[in-house]
Amino acid sequence: MFQDVHEGGPAALAGIEPGDLLIAIADREVRPLQIPLLAMGQTNTLTVEKKTGQVRRLNIPVGMPKRGKRPLTEPRIASWSRAADGVGCIKISMFPGIVGIDVARDTDRAVRELDCSRLIVDLRGNCGGGIGGLRLMSYLTPGKLPVGYSVTRRALSRGYDKERLPRFDRIPSRKSALFGLALRFAFRDRSIAIFTEGLGPQKFHGRAVLLVNQHTASAAEMMTGFVKENRLATIVGTRTAGQVLGGKVFKVGYGYLLGIPVTNYLTWNGTMLEGNGVQPDESVEVTHGSLTEGRDIQLERAVAIAEST
């Protein structure tokens, strides 16, 4: 079942909606627990059963990755709207870029334009990426709080003190500042501690809800773990993916890239998220029936919680 269909992504552009069912790819039947795979650099033909029961064949073009880049198709990264009177909702589909200047800028704009007293942050289907989620984390608390830290095998074998690890605590506003960050972090061990930026009080503090599901992964889980550990929002949905190892991409010739985990990530209190994920405060499972009715029951519950606080 299609569940997280991001605005501007290839599935959404082809007319796929949450609740539609994938029957086949290129006439090859797809059954759980198979992982559907789409070929890059060509148009893939999907057989899809729509929520109405109609069966359609849809063409999904998947481009080739740019040279030396990971093969990701980016949908619209950030969108925001009013979920109810006084309740704003910010949805982030992923955190592209290592530092995430663009997604941080979008987050600033969303908070400014919503100007709300209650906030829902929707990270369902967010596959992670870089550290751009730090801006969202920073909006949920007024001061500088420790988020978590990554450690390499080398640091683990030599012994480390998390308090003495190099700190990343500010997303720069201009890309010209990236050179300075590269000089600071690029040529040293990848072990690092993350702290929020200290953006000051917000009207929605104490009245925030975080939406997650089993497709919330990587950097999005770092944010979820931080929120859970510091009780900064009520987390609604299903347990996150438990995929939080930090990786590095190596070119191996013939146009191939090899990604290998090189760091482990822990919350500041030492909780390992890899293989465990984060359990929400309120478990709400999406059903085919609710999506067929056009209802997002997870969002409905988030709105109810936000309005009651």
DABEL-V324119 format. One record per residue. RES is the residue in one letter. PHI is phi in radians with two decimals (999 if undefined). Layout:
res->(RES,RES)
phi->(PHI,PHI)
This chain:
res->(M,F,Q,D,V,H,E,G,G,P,A,A,L,A,G,I,E,P,G,D,L,L,I,A,I,A,D,R,E,V,R,P,L,Q,I,P,L,L,A,M,G,Q,T,N,T,L,T,V,E,K,K,T,G,Q,V,R,R,L,N,I,P,V,G,M,P,K,R,G,K,R,P,L,T,E,P,R,I,A,S,W,S,R,A,A,D,G,V,G,C,I,K,I,S,M,F,P,G,I,V,G,I,D,V,A,R,D,T,D,R,A,V,R,E,L,D,C,S,R,L,I,V,D,L,R,G,N,C,G,G,G,I,G,G,L,R,L,M,S,Y,L,T,P,G,K,L,P,V,G,Y,S,V,T,R,R,A,L,S,R,G,Y,D,K,E,R,L,P,R,F,D,R,I,P,S,R,K,S,A,L,F,G,L,A,L,R,F,A,F,R,D,R,S,I,A,I,F,T,E,G,L,G,P,Q,K,F,H,G,R,A,V,L,L,V,N,Q,H,T,A,S,A,A,E,M,M,T,G,F,V,K,E,N,R,L,A,T,I,V,G,T,R,T,A,G,Q,V,L,G,G,K,V,F,K,V,G,Y,G,Y,L,L,G,I,P,V,T,N,Y,L,T,W,N,G,T,M,L,E,G,N,G,V,Q,P,D,E,S,V,E,V,T,H,G,S,L,T,E,G,R,D,I,Q,L,E,R,A,V,A,I,A,E,S,T)
phi->(999,-1.23,-2.12,-1.80,-1.92,-1.48,-0.99,1.49,-1.42,-1.08,-1.16,-1.09,-1.15,-1.47,1.69,-1.36,-2.21,-1.00,1.81,-1.18,-2.00,-1.52,-1.75,-2.72,-2.13,0.90,1.17,-1.73,-1.08,-1.96,-2.25,-1.04,-1.73,-1.07,-1.67,-1.13,-2.10,-1.89,-1.31,-1.43,1.34,-2.73,-1.61,-1.74,-1.72,-1.91,-1.70,-2.24,-1.64,-1.25,-1.04,-1.36,1.70,-1.25,-1.75,-2.27,-1.84,-2.11,-1.73,-2.06,-1.34,-2.17,-1.33,-1.45,-1.16,-1.15,-0.96,1.37,-1.88,-1.20,-1.38,-2.09,-1.79,-1.54,-1.41,-1.14,-1.30,-2.29,-2.49,-2.61,-2.83,-1.59,-1.42,-2.91,-1.09,1.41,-1.97,-1.64,-2.30,-1.98,-1.94,-2.05,-1.46,-2.93,-2.09,-1.24,1.44,-1.16,-1.68,1.41,-1.08,-1.17,-1.21,-1.13,-1.12,-1.11,-1.10,-1.00,-1.12,-1.09,-1.09,-1.15,-1.31,-1.23,0.77,-1.90,-1.63,-2.41,-2.36,-1.96,-1.88,-1.81,-1.96,-1.16,1.35,-1.32,-1.50,1.61,2.35,-1.66,-1.64,-1.04,-1.16,-1.03,-1.13,-1.11,-1.03,-1.19,-1.26,-1.57,-2.58,-1.29,-1.81,-1.63,-1.94,-1.23,-1.68,3.03,-2.68,-1.91,-2.35,-1.57,-1.07,-1.10,-1.11,-1.14,-1.28,-1.48,1.58,-2.57,-2.08,-1.04,-1.19,-1.82,-1.19,-0.98,-1.82,-1.95,-2.44,-2.81,-1.54,-1.14,-1.50,-2.20,-1.22,-1.12,-1.39,-1.13,-1.09,-1.13,-1.14,-1.08,-1.12,-1.36,-2.04,-1.21,-1.91,-2.35,-0.96,-1.38,-1.21,-2.71,-1.88,-2.00,-2.23,-1.20,-1.52,1.29,-1.56,1.56,-1.21,-2.21,-1.10,-1.62,-1.06,1.45,-2.36,-2.13,-2.28,-2.00,-1.74,-2.43,-2.64,-1.20,-1.76,-1.39,-2.42,1.02,-1.04,-1.18,-1.30,-1.04,-1.15,-1.10,-1.10,-1.12,-1.09,-1.13,-1.13,-1.82,0.92,-1.60,-2.81,-1.47,-1.67,-2.17,2.36,-2.23,-1.02,-1.26,-1.22,1.29,-2.25,-2.22,-1.18,-1.42,-2.00,-2.35,-1.78,-2.08,-1.40,-2.12,1.60,1.00,1.44,-1.65,-2.10,-2.12,-1.72,-2.24,-1.10,-2.22,-2.41,-1.83,-2.03,-2.29,-1.19,-1.10,-1.49,1.58,-1.39,-1.57,-1.56,-1.03,1.39,-2.02,1.23,-2.16,-1.44,-1.20,-1.24,-2.23,-1.46,-2.34,-1.60,-1.30,-2.08,-1.09,-1.08,-1.17,-1.19,-1.08,-1.36,1.41,-1.85,-1.88,-1.24,-1.20,-1.14,-1.04,-1.19,-1.10,-1.09,-1.07,-1.16,-1.07,-1.24,-1.53,-1.67)
